[in-house]
């Protein structure tokens, strides 16, 4: 099978970004449910929610097991009650979770697009429902494929495509090269970001951003490319040792520049 490789651009990012119209409201803009974090890893909940909020959802519902009071104290617009959603994010910061398989089964029954990340990848449903995105790093993808991590790091595009075909799911492989592979040999590379963004928590932010864009109705591969490229663009414009939650807070400003036509790859104060 011939793998077709294309590179996402800033122009592509601006063109695909969902901009609300005059008749839109919070439900038509998209509601994303975040099942991230735990009492052991509460920060993952805050980071995934930050990534979701920074990319412009109509509403974020927090459905995880981290303390709800903590989430609300940082993100007061978040709704703690379950309800209708257009997309789900599962896995960041779960840690060991006895009900992980059951939670994924329940999520699948809702028949909405899902981002499956981090600890949830160990319980990947078979078959994976249509409309899902998995977001492994190299170690997690190696686990799914049953190969050494070094093999994934040596050939990230090939590894992402192998997983996409094996599980019939769209794959965003996080790392220095961020391929988005769909079943059938189509691979696009997200915008490259500086190594500053390689730090704990960046993947949690990214998962939340992917969830918002899926809830907005973007195709799965486009949502993955847009979220990863936005994160890379922010890190490029604001280089340095900024923690992930600080960079997530910069998402709205960069999105505003994108939709107004003034975004670029240079730095900005």
C-alpha positions, 0 to 999 in steps of 0.5 A: 500500500502506498502511503500518501503524505501531505503537510498541514499549513497555517492556511489550512488551519485558518480555513478549517477552523469552525467560526460560529454564525449569527444563529449559533448558540452553545448547543449548536457550537458543540458540547464536549464531555471530558472524562479525564483526571482522577484523585491521583492525577487531578491536574489532567482534568484541569489541563484537558478542560483547559485545552477544550475551553481554549478552542471554543466549545459551546459547553464543556461538561466535566464527567471525570473522577477528579474533584469537581470543586477543583475543576470549577475553581479553575474553570467556572464555566464548566458544567458538572452534570452529565447530559447531551454531548457531541463528542467525548474525551476519555483517558487523560490522567485516569491511572489504574481504573477498575471500571475503565473497560466499562466506561469505554463501553458506556461511552461507545453506546452514546454513538458520538465521536470520541478522543481515546487517549492515555490510559484509555488506550489500554482498553481500546474497544474492538472494533473501534467505533466509527468517528473515533480518534486515538492520540498515543505517544510513541510508547503507547503506540508501541504497546498497541502494535506490540513492537519496541518503542524504538521502532515507532520512533524510527518510523513514526509515519509508517507506525501511525499508518499501521495502527490506523489500518490495524484498528480501522481508526484515525491516529494522531501520533504525538511527538516531534513529527505528528502524523495523522493517519486514517485507514487506507494510506492517507497521512497528513503531518500537523504543523511542527512545534518546538521541543519546548512543548514536549512536557507532561500535560501537553497531551492532556491539553491536546486531547481536550482541544481535539474533543472541542473540534470534534464536537464542532463537527469537523471530520476526525482527521481534520480535527486532529490536524487542527488541534495539533497544529494550533498547539504547535503554532502557539508554542512557536509564537511563544517559545520558552519553558511555558507550562501547558496550561499557560499555552492553552490560555493563549489558544483563543488569541491565536485562534482570533488571529487565525480567523482574522487572517493575521496569524503566522509563525513568528513570535508575538508578545 
